Amino acid sequence: MDASLIQTIAVYALPVIFAITLHEAAHGYVAKLLGDNTAYMMGRVSFNPMRHIDPLGTIAIPLLLYFATGGAFMFGYAKPVPVAFSNLRNPRWGSLWVSLAGPVCNFAQALLWGFIGVGLSLSSVDEPFFSRMAGAGVSVNLVLGIINLFPLPPLDGGRVVMALLPPRQAIGLARLEPYGFFVVMALVITGVLTRFWLRPLMSLGYDALTAILTPFVSLFN
């Protein structure tokens, strides 16, 4: 195995594991708060990565995308947390908050990794591995959060849109769910999703993080 690939895997492993594990646990935790204990009873509101790892989505697809794009793009997913939306105290609006919980968790992690990266820099820690890991933590979580907000089920953004639409239109959008993943993968492979969704929102995400972190940096300069 190529040494650069081993180094890349080492840098990204921890951020990816945290990103997918906390994303799924957040869905289950918010569902529990809003009335559905399904994920909690199945042990999916957990920080244990083994409860969330999907061999295809967590391992095979990220590696496939890494090689297919020459290392320019990686994306994966974990086993979806089971949520019985009908058990929520308010199924319509509860489903919106449950769906948003995962991406919001990723954006919070991106900010935390950003603080770690700034802390390393301000502490003059001269170890590129940890700096690269902090950078990977920011990028992985922004990518995961932004792609999951794409407005097509079964992605979180699709469920958010379904909660906001009138019932008839929501049912129509829900019919796309069995094909949604394949549509998203096709948009990723052709570069359409990257050009018109991911890249512009990643730029906004980095700008937002910079705006939040800059005052923190200025306090120590």
C-alpha positions in Angstrom: 0.0 0.0 0.0 1.3 3.5 -0.9 2.8 5.4 2.0 0.8 8.5 1.2 -2.4 6.6 1.3 -1.5 5.1 4.7 -0.7 8.6 5.9 -4.0 10.0 4.5 -6.0 7.2 6.2 -4.2 7.9 9.5 -5.0 11.6 9.3 -8.7 11.1 8.4 -9.6 8.1 10.4 -10.4 9.8 13.7 -12.3 12.8 12.2 -14.3 10.4 10.0 -15.2 8.1 12.9 -16.3 10.9 15.1 -18.2 12.6 12.3 -20.3 9.7 11.4 -20.7 8.3 14.9 -21.9 11.6 16.5 -24.0 12.4 13.4 -26.1 9.3 13.9 -26.1 9.4 17.7 -27.4 13.0 17.4 -30.4 11.8 15.3 -31.2 9.2 17.9 -30.8 11.5 20.9 -33.0 14.2 19.5 -35.6 11.6 18.5 -35.6 10.3 22.1 -36.1 13.9 23.4 -39.0 14.4 21.1 -40.8 11.1 22.0 -39.3 8.2 20.0 -37.2 5.7 21.9 -36.6 3.3 19.0 -32.9 4.2 18.5 -32.3 4.4 22.2 -33.8 0.9 22.8 -31.7 -0.5 20.0 -28.5 0.9 21.5 -27.9 3.4 18.7 -27.7 6.5 20.9 -24.1 5.6 21.5 -20.5 6.9 21.0 -19.4 3.4 20.1 -18.4 3.6 16.4 -19.1 -0.2 15.9 -22.8 0.4 16.4 -22.9 2.8 13.5 -20.3 1.5 11.0 -21.7 0.3 7.7 -19.2 -1.9 5.7 -20.4 -0.4 2.4 -21.0 3.2 3.3 -18.3 3.7 5.9 -15.5 1.8 4.2 -16.1 0.7 0.6 -17.7 3.9 -0.8 -15.2 6.4 0.7 -12.3 4.3 -0.6 -13.9 4.0 -4.0 -14.5 7.8 -4.2 -11.0 8.5 -3.0 -9.5 6.5 -5.9 -12.1 7.6 -8.4 -11.4 11.3 -7.8 -7.6 11.0 -7.2 -8.0 11.8 -3.5 -10.0 15.0 -4.2 -13.3 13.9 -2.7 -14.4 11.4 -0.1 -17.8 10.8 1.3 -19.5 8.1 3.3 -22.3 7.3 5.6 -23.1 5.1 8.6 -26.0 2.8 9.3 -29.1 5.1 9.5 -30.4 5.4 13.0 -33.9 3.9 13.2 -36.5 6.5 13.9 -40.3 5.9 14.1 -41.4 9.4 13.1 -45.0 8.5 14.0 -44.0 8.1 17.6 -42.8 11.7 17.9 -45.0 14.0 19.8 -45.3 16.2 16.8 -44.4 13.9 13.8 -44.2 16.7 11.2 -42.0 19.2 13.1 -40.3 16.5 15.2 -39.0 14.9 12.0 -37.5 18.3 11.0 -35.5 18.6 14.2 -34.5 15.0 14.2 -33.2 15.4 10.6 -31.4 18.6 11.3 -29.7 17.1 14.4 -27.0 15.2 12.4 -25.8 18.1 10.2 -25.9 20.5 13.1 -23.7 18.1 15.0 -21.3 18.0 12.1 -21.1 21.8 11.9 -20.4 21.9 15.7 -17.6 19.3 15.2 -16.2 21.4 12.4 -16.0 24.4 14.7 -14.4 22.3 17.5 -11.8 21.0 15.1 -11.2 24.6 14.0 -10.6 25.6 17.6 -8.2 22.6 18.0 -6.3 23.7 14.8 -6.1 27.3 16.1 -5.0 26.1 19.5 -2.2 24.0 18.0 -1.0 27.0 16.0 -1.1 29.4 18.9 0.7 26.8 21.1 3.5 26.6 18.4 3.0 22.8 18.2 5.3 21.9 15.3 3.7 18.6 14.3 2.1 18.6 10.8 0.2 15.3 11.5 -2.0 16.9 14.2 -2.5 20.1 12.2 -3.5 18.0 9.2 -5.9 16.0 11.4 -7.5 19.2 12.6 -7.9 20.4 9.0 -9.3 17.1 8.1 -11.8 17.3 10.9 -13.1 20.6 9.6 -13.4 19.5 6.0 -14.9 16.1 6.7 -17.6 17.5 9.0 -18.4 20.4 6.6 -18.7 17.9 3.7 -20.8 15.5 5.7 -23.1 18.2 7.0 -23.5 19.9 3.7 -24.2 16.8 1.6 -26.7 15.6 4.1 -28.6 18.8 3.7 -29.1 18.2 0.0 -32.9 18.4 -0.4 -33.5 14.9 -1.6 -34.6 11.9 0.6 -33.3 9.8 2.2 -30.7 12.6 3.0 -31.5 14.7 6.0 -32.2 17.8 3.8 -34.9 15.8 1.9 -36.6 15.0 5.2 -36.4 18.7 6.2 -38.0 19.8 2.9 -40.7 17.1 3.4 -41.6 18.5 6.8 -41.9 22.0 5.3 -44.0 21.1 2.3 -47.8 20.7 2.2 -48.8 17.0 2.7 -49.5 16.3 -1.0 -46.1 17.6 -2.2 -44.4 15.9 0.7 -45.8 12.6 -0.3 -44.7 13.2 -3.8 -41.1 13.9 -2.7 -41.2 10.9 -0.4 -41.7 8.6 -3.4 -38.2 9.5 -4.6 -36.6 8.1 -1.4 -35.8 4.6 -2.9 -33.9 6.2 -5.7 -32.4 9.2 -3.9 -29.1 7.7 -2.9 -28.4 6.6 -6.5 -29.3 10.1 -7.8 -26.9 11.7 -5.3 -24.1 9.3 -6.2 -24.7 10.1 -9.9 -24.5 13.8 -9.2 -21.3 13.3 -7.2 -19.6 11.2 -9.9 -20.6 13.6 -12.7 -19.4 16.6 -10.6 -22.8 18.4 -10.7 -23.3 18.2 -6.9 -19.8 19.3 -6.2 -19.9 22.3 -8.5 -23.4 23.6 -7.7 -23.9 22.5 -4.1 -20.9 21.3 -2.2 -18.3 23.8 -3.4 -20.3 27.0 -2.9 -21.6 25.9 0.5 -18.1 24.7 1.6 -16.9 28.2 0.8 -19.6 29.7 2.9 -18.8 27.2 5.7 -15.1 28.1 5.8 -16.0 31.8 5.7 -18.3 31.3 8.7 -15.7 29.4 10.6 -13.1 32.1 9.9 -15.5 34.8 11.1 -16.0 32.8 14.4 -12.4 31.9 14.9 -10.7 35.2 14.0 -11.8 37.0 17.2 -10.5 34.1 19.2 -7.1 34.2 17.5 -6.9 38.0 18.0 -7.2 37.6 21.7 -3.9 35.7 21.8 -1.9 37.8 19.4 
